[in-house]
Amino acid sequence: MAEATANGLGQHARHAAHDAPATGVVHADVHQEHPIKLYLVVWAWLFILSACSYMVDYFGLQGYLRWSLILIFMILKAGLIVAFFMHMAWERLALTYAIILPPVLVLVFVALMLFEADHTLFTRMSFFGPGP
C-alpha cells in the first residue's frame, strides 16, 4: 500500500491491479465526455461569425477594413474549431504549443518578410530611381 501511494497511484489504480485478469493487463475506464450544450454553443458562435463574415460583403466594405475583418473572423472560427472539435482545449499545454506555435511563427515570419520587402523596394527606388 505504501508503494502505491509513493508511486503516485491512487486507490482506483491499486484496486484495479488486484482485480485484473490473469493476463496482467489493466484497462482504464477513464474517458472524457463533454456535454452536447458545449458543442451547440460553439456551433452557434461559428454561425454568428460566419454571418458576420457574410455581412462584411453584404455591406460592401472595401480595402484593408474588409480584409482585416474577414481574416479576424476566419482566425476566430479556426480557433473555435481547433479548440473544441479537435479537443485541443483539453490537451496538455506542450501538445497545444506543438500544434499552434508553428502556424503562428509562420505568420510572424511572413509579416517580417513584408516589412523587408518594403525596405528593399524603398532602397531600390532611392538608388536606382523609378523604372522605365
C-alpha positions as CSV (number, residue, x, y, z in Angstrom):
1,M,0.0,0.0,0.0
2,A,2.8,2.4,0.7
3,E,4.3,1.6,-2.7
4,A,1.1,2.6,-4.4
5,T,0.9,6.0,-2.8
6,A,4.7,6.5,-3.2
7,N,4.4,5.8,-6.9
8,G,1.5,8.2,-7.3
9,L,-1.1,5.6,-7.9
10,G,-4.5,6.3,-6.3
11,Q,-7.0,3.9,-4.8
12,H,-8.6,3.1,-8.2
13,A,-5.3,2.0,-9.7
14,R,-4.3,-0.1,-6.7
15,H,-7.7,-2.0,-6.7
16,A,-7.7,-2.3,-10.5
17,A,-4.3,-4.1,-10.3
18,H,-5.7,-6.6,-7.9
19,D,-8.9,-7.2,-9.9
20,A,-7.0,-7.5,-13.2
21,P,-7.5,-10.7,-15.2
22,A,-4.7,-13.3,-15.4
23,T,-3.2,-11.7,-18.5
24,G,-1.9,-8.8,-16.3
25,V,-3.4,-6.1,-18.5
26,V,-5.1,-3.3,-16.6
27,H,-7.8,-1.5,-18.5
28,A,-8.6,2.1,-17.7
29,D,-12.2,3.1,-17.5
30,V,-11.4,6.8,-17.7
31,H,-12.8,8.7,-20.7
32,Q,-13.8,12.3,-21.1
33,E,-17.3,13.3,-22.2
34,H,-18.4,16.8,-23.0
35,P,-22.0,18.0,-22.8
36,I,-23.9,18.5,-26.0
37,K,-24.6,22.0,-24.9
38,L,-21.0,23.0,-25.3
39,Y,-20.9,21.9,-28.9
40,L,-24.2,23.6,-29.6
41,V,-22.8,26.9,-28.2
42,V,-19.7,26.5,-30.3
43,W,-21.8,25.8,-33.4
44,A,-23.9,28.9,-32.6
45,W,-20.7,31.0,-32.4
46,L,-19.5,29.6,-35.6
47,F,-22.8,30.5,-37.2
48,I,-22.6,34.1,-35.8
49,L,-19.0,34.5,-37.0
50,S,-19.9,33.2,-40.5
51,A,-22.9,35.6,-40.6
52,C,-20.6,38.5,-39.6
53,S,-18.2,37.5,-42.4
54,Y,-21.0,37.4,-44.9
55,M,-22.2,40.9,-43.6
56,V,-18.8,42.3,-44.5
57,D,-19.5,41.6,-48.2
58,Y,-23.2,42.5,-47.8
59,F,-22.5,46.0,-46.6
60,G,-19.8,46.5,-49.3
61,L,-16.9,47.2,-47.1
62,Q,-13.7,47.6,-49.1
63,G,-10.0,47.9,-48.7
64,Y,-8.0,47.0,-45.6
65,L,-11.1,47.1,-43.4
66,R,-12.7,44.3,-45.4
67,W,-9.7,42.0,-45.5
68,S,-8.9,42.7,-41.8
69,L,-12.5,41.7,-40.7
70,I,-12.6,38.7,-42.9
71,L,-9.2,37.5,-41.6
72,I,-10.2,38.1,-38.0
73,F,-13.5,36.2,-38.4
74,M,-11.6,33.4,-40.2
75,I,-9.0,33.1,-37.4
76,L,-11.7,33.1,-34.7
77,K,-13.6,30.4,-36.4
78,A,-10.5,28.3,-36.9
79,G,-9.6,28.8,-33.3
80,L,-13.0,27.6,-32.1
81,I,-12.8,24.5,-34.4
82,V,-9.3,23.6,-33.2
83,A,-10.1,24.2,-29.6
84,F,-13.4,22.3,-29.3
85,F,-13.9,20.0,-32.2
86,M,-10.3,18.8,-32.3
87,H,-10.3,18.8,-28.4
88,M,-7.2,21.0,-28.1
89,A,-8.8,22.9,-25.2
90,W,-8.4,19.8,-23.0
91,E,-4.9,18.8,-24.1
92,R,-1.7,19.4,-22.4
93,L,0.0,22.7,-22.9
94,A,3.0,21.1,-24.6
95,L,0.8,19.5,-27.3
96,T,-1.1,22.7,-27.8
97,Y,2.1,24.6,-28.4
98,A,3.3,21.9,-30.8
99,I,0.1,22.4,-32.9
100,I,-0.5,26.1,-32.5
101,L,3.0,27.6,-32.4
102,P,4.3,26.6,-35.9
103,P,1.5,28.4,-37.8
104,V,1.8,31.5,-35.6
105,L,5.6,31.6,-36.3
106,V,4.9,31.3,-40.0
107,L,2.6,34.3,-39.8
108,V,5.3,36.2,-37.9
109,F,7.9,35.4,-40.5
110,V,5.6,36.4,-43.3
111,A,5.0,39.7,-41.6
112,L,8.7,40.2,-41.3
113,M,9.1,39.4,-45.0
114,L,6.5,42.0,-45.8
115,F,8.4,44.7,-43.9
116,E,11.7,43.6,-45.5
117,A,10.0,43.8,-49.0
118,D,9.0,47.4,-48.3
119,H,12.5,48.2,-47.2
120,T,14.0,46.6,-50.3
121,L,11.7,48.5,-52.6
122,F,12.5,51.8,-50.9
123,T,16.2,51.1,-51.2
124,R,15.9,50.3,-54.9
125,M,13.8,53.3,-55.6
126,S,16.3,55.5,-53.7
127,F,19.4,54.3,-55.6
128,F,18.1,53.3,-59.0
129,G,15.1,55.6,-59.4
130,P,11.7,54.7,-60.8
131,G,11.5,52.2,-63.6
132,P,11.2,52.9,-67.3
